[in-house]
Amino acid sequence: MQTINIIQILSDIGAGKRGSHEGVKWLCERHSIQPSTIFENHSDSKYLTPPAKYIDNLTAFFQQFIPTLTQYYQQPEFPVILTGDHSNAIGTLSALCNAYPKQRIGVIWIDAHADLHTPYTTPSGNIHGMSLAALLQQDNLSQQLHTLTPEVEYYWQHLKQLAPTSRGILPKDICFLGLRDFESQELALIEELRIPYYSTQKMRELGFEKVLSQVKQQFTDVDLLYVSFDVDALDAGLISVTGTPVSEGFTEIEITTLLEQLLALPNLSVFEITEFNPILSDDKAQYEMIYRLFVQALEHIERR
């Protein structure tokens, strides 16, 4: 039976709406478990406006926790990461790259959004929309909308180099599931890098079994697999406890199916849940739905 290491990352300043760190706490309290590790963001920031809100803060925060998280990844316990917003994946995935610099790392991004903006293209300035661009070390200058100050440019380039000795993450080793809300700049990068993606509608048309078979085939040769579940992958009609709900998303049963299949893959190495924000609604039924998915995920992992 697999032993699990619950890691809390209490930072939500990468998102447009604050409060998702409370979702991290709520899940642990509801399950009556103590996280093995808590990384909490308390720093100030000089950059409160677009095109890169809190970029100095997040750069420092990631630098602070990456060395410790790198060591945890090298332990036998399975890491389950509960994190406020998706910008934190820049740090958590960089730590995985640092822990295994010669290994090929794959990423399954269960999310309504591509998170492939950069400070040069972002419409919002929120770093949680830039996670994968930073990890892929992309600027997307062909789609540039903004000119950066030297200071913002410095921090952005630093975010792209948090795992300098690793082989990094290759575009062919990323897959989007549930993707349905993105800007033209992100689509241009997806097409340029040839990143596989499936909208919820496309998955229903093709059938989940066929799509999951293709996804499994894509990651057969990957050494370590990181599965990230942003709760806004669920349909907006089911969930308002997330900062950017989007219609035409997954049902709870569909997410259950995805987690059952993906968390059984032999190269699975990290599982993450992010962007659950109970500040946005007091609908406890929604909280319990996220909790059920969390518990199911833990059960799948424990049986590994």
Buried (B, 14 or more C-beta within 10 A) or exposed (E): EEEBBBBBBBBBBBBBBBBBBBBBBBBBEBEEEEBBBBBEBEBEBEBEEBBBBBBBBBBBBBBBBBEEBBEBBEEEBBBBBBBBBBBBBBBBBBBBBBBBBEBBBBBBBBBBBBBBBBBBBBEBBBBBBBBBBBBBEBBBEEBBBBEBEEEBBBBBEBBBEBBEEBEBBBBBBBBBBBBBBBBEBBBBBBEEBEBBBBBBEBBBEBEBEEBBEEBEEBBEEBBBBBBBBBBBBBBBEBBEBBBBBBEBBBEBEBBBBBBBBBBEBEBBBBBBBBBBBBBBBEEEEBBEBBBEBBEBBBEBBEEE
